[in-house]
Amino acid sequence: MSLQPEILPLVAARAAHLRHGINLSHWFSQVYQAAGYTPKHFDSYLNAQDIALIKTMGFDHVRFPIAAEPILNPANPGQLPPEYMARLDREVQTMLDQDLAVIIDIHPGTPFKKALAASDASVDAFVSFWSALAGNFSKFDADRLFFEVLNEPEIQNPKRWNEIQNKAAQAIRRAAPSHTIILGGDEWSALPMLELLELPEDRNIICNFHLYDPLIFTHQGAKWAPPWAMFCKGMTYPSNPAFIQNFLKTVTDPDAIREINEYKQLNWNLERYEAMIAKAAAWGRAHGVALTCNEFGVYKVFAPRSCRLDWIRDISGALERQKIGWTMWDYAGDFEVVNKRDGKRMPDTAVLAALGLKVAG
């Protein structure tokens, strides 16, 4: 197929709404127990005041992760629960009312994604689900509401994932003729997977990647990361050979030792990120598609704060210089841009400064 050398003007205009965003994690996704997807949780975790604060902090959009499991009935995937959907509609309208663009991000757990890898019936159900979902949300402003097919695919087969994604995108397009669709690569949407995307004929698309490299720094001590990450608490950024040599004296886990040595050898720093992101931008230009990085961040629990701020500054700055929009992970989880004071969420002004933002007023 012949690819257009330029991004469609419509898509370029819409991508301008996705310059500086934040992920709304652990609200309608990642609650981990099905019983947790309840009105009590939805009402207590985030509210209209949080959405207003996000706008005040200088963000222009939100990524709204929505778990598929509570709303997809495999026996009837085209039938969505009315009360649940009405609640989602209300939350989306609240975001739009704050002049925030919204990415509808289908964000299921690993078992759901593994089923897509193994079962054609699961794929058919997923496509039917997306048809109904896009039909529901098609009533919202097409310039400011975006559909992201799937968060961090785990198909481990780029060819199969391309087939699944393009089937879902076709279903979305039939149900929502005007909205822009966000596509991502297999294997957690890592940046190198962009090059393995098989783009559809439909050019009303944006391609996304996630950037958490290297996990040894961004996910140090995270329980859901590879086991060796538990031995990397306190790792600094940029990569500092003298620090790492001393750090290694405290580590006995062979996998951690291997990862730490690789971190030293690859010399992770701003220059390395600039080159990675410039390569992605060149791919986008060559294929005539807009790009966005809709996840990046550092697990804050064990990372030295000054290093975390330096990393956020380097990544967001490198993306800005390549004119790639970004959506940081996350608003109020363990990668957060807020602090809690007396039970109230307050802006973390140092993180906002690292992102190049500041609280209005």
KOLTORNU-165152 format. One record per residue (C-alpha): y, x, z; residue in one letter. Coordinates in steps of 0.1 Angstrom, whole numbers, padded with zeros to 4 digits, always signed. Layout:
<nodes>
YXZA...
</nodes>
This chain:
<nodes>
+0000+0000+0000M+0036+0012-0006S+0057+0015+0025L+0094+0008+0026Q+0114+0039+0033P+0139+0021+0055E+0136-0001+0085I+0143-0037+0077L+0179-0045+0086P+0168-0075+0107L+0144-0053+0127V+0170-0026+0132A+0194-0052+0146A+0168-0065+0169R+0156-0031+0180A+0192-0025+0192A+0184-0050+0219H+0156-0027+0232L+0176+0004+0241R+0173+0006+0279H+0146-0016+0296G+0125-0020+0326I+0089-0033+0331N+0083-0063+0354L+0049-0051+0367S+0027-0067+0393H+0043-0101+0389W+0023-0120+0363F-0001-0091+0357S-0020-0065+0378Q-0023-0088+0408V-0060-0077+0408Y-0075-0108+0423Q-0075-0140+0403A-0066-0159+0435A-0034-0138+0435G-0020-0155+0404Y-0005-0183+0425T+0029-0200+0428P+0033-0184+0462K+0029-0149+0447H+0051-0156+0417F+0079-0170+0439D+0078-0142+0465S+0074-0111+0443Y+0104-0115+0420L+0131-0141+0416N+0163-0149+0398A+0183-0125+0420Q+0160-0096+0408D+0166-0105+0372I+0204-0106+0378A+0202-0072+0395L+0183-0057+0365I+0212-0068+0343K+0237-0053+0368T+0219-0020+0368M+0226-0016+0331G+0193-0026+0315F+0195-0046+0282D+0159-0058+0282H+0128-0064+0302V+0091-0060+0293R+0073-0090+0308F+0036-0081+0314P+0014-0112+0314I-0023-0109+0323A-0045-0128+0299A-0073-0136+0323E-0056-0164+0343P-0046-0183+0311I-0073-0176+0285L-0103-0199+0287N-0130-0183+0265P-0145-0218+0259A-0112-0231+0245N-0088-0201+0239P-0063-0222+0220G-0057-0245+0250Q-0032-0229+0275L-0027-0243+0311P+0004-0265+0309P+0018-0258+0344E+0013-0220+0341Y+0030-0220+0307M+0059-0241+0320A+0064-0215+0348R+0063-0186+0322L+0088-0206+0301D+0112-0209+0330R+0110-0172+0338E+0117-0162+0302V+0147-0185+0301Q+0160-0170+0333T+0158-0135+0316M+0175-0147+0284L+0202-0164+0305D+0211-0130+0319Q+0215-0117+0284D+0183-0097+0286L+0160-0094+0256A+0123-0100+0265V+0091-0084+0254I+0061-0107+0260I+0034-0081+0267D-0002-0092+0270I-0014-0070+0299H-0050-0076+0309P-0074-0054+0329G-0099-0029+0316T-0129-0053+0315P-0110-0076+0291F-0101-0048+0268K-0136-0034+0269K-0149-0068+0258A-0126-0066+0228L-0143-0033+0219A-0178-0047+0222A-0177-0083+0212S-0165-0100+0180D-0165-0133+0199A-0140-0119+0224S-0118-0108+0195V-0119-0143+0180D-0109-0158+0213A-0081-0133+0217F-0067-0141+0182V-0069-0179+0190S-0052-0173+0223F-0024-0154+0206W-0019-0181+0181S-0014-0206+0209A+0008-0183+0230L+0031-0174+0201A+0034-0210+0192G+0045-0218+0228N+0071-0190+0229F+0083-0194+0193S+0110-0218+0206K+0129-0189+0221F+0155-0169+0202D+0138-0147+0177A+0165-0121+0179D+0158-0115+0216R+0122-0123+0222L+0094-0100+0210F+0056-0102+0210F+0036-0072+0220E-0001-0076+0209V-0018-0057+0238L-0009-0033+0265N-0027+0001+0263E-0058-0007+0242P-0090+0009+0254E-0112+0003+0223I-0119+0040+0218Q-0122+0032+0181N-0089+0033+0162P-0104+0016+0131K-0117-0013+0151R-0085-0015+0171W-0064-0017+0139N-0085-0045+0127E-0081-0064+0159I-0044-0058+0162Q-0037-0068+0126N-0057-0100+0130K-0038-0109+0161A-0005-0100+0144A-0014-0124+0115Q-0020-0152+0140A+0013-0145+0157I+0031-0145+0124R+0016-0179+0114R+0027-0194+0147A+0060-0177+0150A+0073-0169+0115P+0105-0152+0125S+0098-0132+0157H+0093-0094+0157T+0059-0081+0166I+0053-0049+0186I+0023-0028+0177L+0007+0001+0195G-0021+0026+0190G-0056+0027+0205D-0064+0048+0236E-0036+0036+0259W-0010+0038+0232S-0006+0075+0237A+0020+0091+0214L-0005+0109+0190P-0022+0075+0183M+0009+0064+0163L-0005+0085+0134E-0037+0065+0133L-0021+0031+0131L-0028+0011+0099E+0004-0008+0094L+0003-0044+0081P+0021-0056+0050E+0043-0075+0074D+0074-0053+0080R+0089-0074+0108N+0074-0050+0133I+0082-0023+0158I+0058+0004+0168C+0055+0015+0204N+0040+0044+0223F+0036+0053+0260H+0046+0087+0275L+0030+0098+0308Y+0020+0133+0297D+0010+0152+0316P-0009+0130+0342L-0011+0160+0365I+0026+0155+0372F+0033+0118+0364T+0002+0104+0382H-0003+0130+0410Q-0022+0113+0438G-0026+0080+0420A-0059+0063+0429K-0064+0048+0395W-0059+0082+0377A-0087+0106+0371P-0102+0119+0404P-0087+0153+0400W-0052+0138+0403A-0058+0135+0441M-0057+0173+0443F-0023+0176+0426C+0000+0161+0451K+0033+0179+0453G+0031+0193+0417M+0065+0202+0404T+0083+0198+0371Y+0091+0217+0349P+0059+0237+0348S+0066+0268+0370N+0039+0296+0367P+0048+0312+0400A+0047+0279+0419F+0014+0269+0402I-0002+0303+0410Q+0004+0296+0447N-0005+0260+0444F-0039+0270+0430L-0047+0288+0462K-0050+0254+0480T-0072+0237+0454V-0110+0239+0453T-0119+0210+0429D-0129+0226+0395P-0115+0197+0374D-0082+0199+0392A-0081+0237+0387I-0087+0233+0350R-0059+0207+0347E-0035+0228+0367I-0041+0259+0346N-0036+0238+0315E-0003+0225+0329Y+0008+0261+0333K-0004+0273+0299Q+0012+0244+0280L+0046+0250+0298N+0057+0214+0301W+0095+0213+0299N+0123+0196+0280L+0118+0217+0249E+0082+0205+0247R+0092+0168+0250Y+0119+0172+0225E+0094+0185+0199A+0069+0157+0207M+0094+0129+0204I+0111+0144+0173A+0076+0143+0157K+0072+0106+0166A+0107+0099+0152A+0098+0116+0120A+0067+0095+0117W+0088+0064+0122G+0112+0074+0095R+0084+0082+0071A+0069+0048+0075H+0101+0028+0077G+0095+0014+0112V+0115+0013+0143A+0100+0029+0174L+0101+0021+0211T+0086+0039+0241C+0078+0009+0263N+0062+0028+0292E+0071+0061+0309F+0076+0070+0345G+0065+0090+0375V+0044+0078+0404Y+0069+0083+0432K+0046+0085+0463V+0037+0122+0461F+0060+0137+0433A+0089+0158+0447P+0119+0135+0442R+0141+0161+0425S+0113+0169+0400C+0108+0132+0394R+0145+0128+0386L+0144+0158+0363D+0114+0144+0344W+0130+0110+0340I+0162+0126+0328R+0144+0148+0303D+0123+0119+0288I+0150+0093+0286S+0175+0119+0272G+0150+0131+0245A+0143+0095+0235L+0180+0087+0233E+0187+0118+0211R+0161+0105+0186Q+0175+0070+0188K+0142+0056+0202I+0146+0027+0227G+0127+0029+0260W+0114+0007+0288T+0107+0025+0320M+0078+0017+0343W+0087-0001+0365D+0112-0023+0384Y+0096-0026+0419A+0062-0009+0419G+0054+0027+0428D+0074+0040+0398F+0104+0018+0408E+0141+0019+0401V+0150+0001+0434V+0147+0009+0471N+0140-0017+0497K+0166-0020+0525R+0162-0046+0552D+0138-0065+0530G+0163-0065+0501K+0160-0046+0469R+0188-0022+0461M+0194+0000+0431P+0182+0036+0433D+0214+0050+0419T+0199+0085+0415A+0171+0072+0392V+0197+0051+0373L+0218+0082+0368A+0188+0101+0355A+0183+0073+0330L+0220+0075+0320G+0228+0041+0337L+0250+0030+0365K+0254-0002+0384V+0281-0025+0370A+0312-0031+0391G
</nodes>
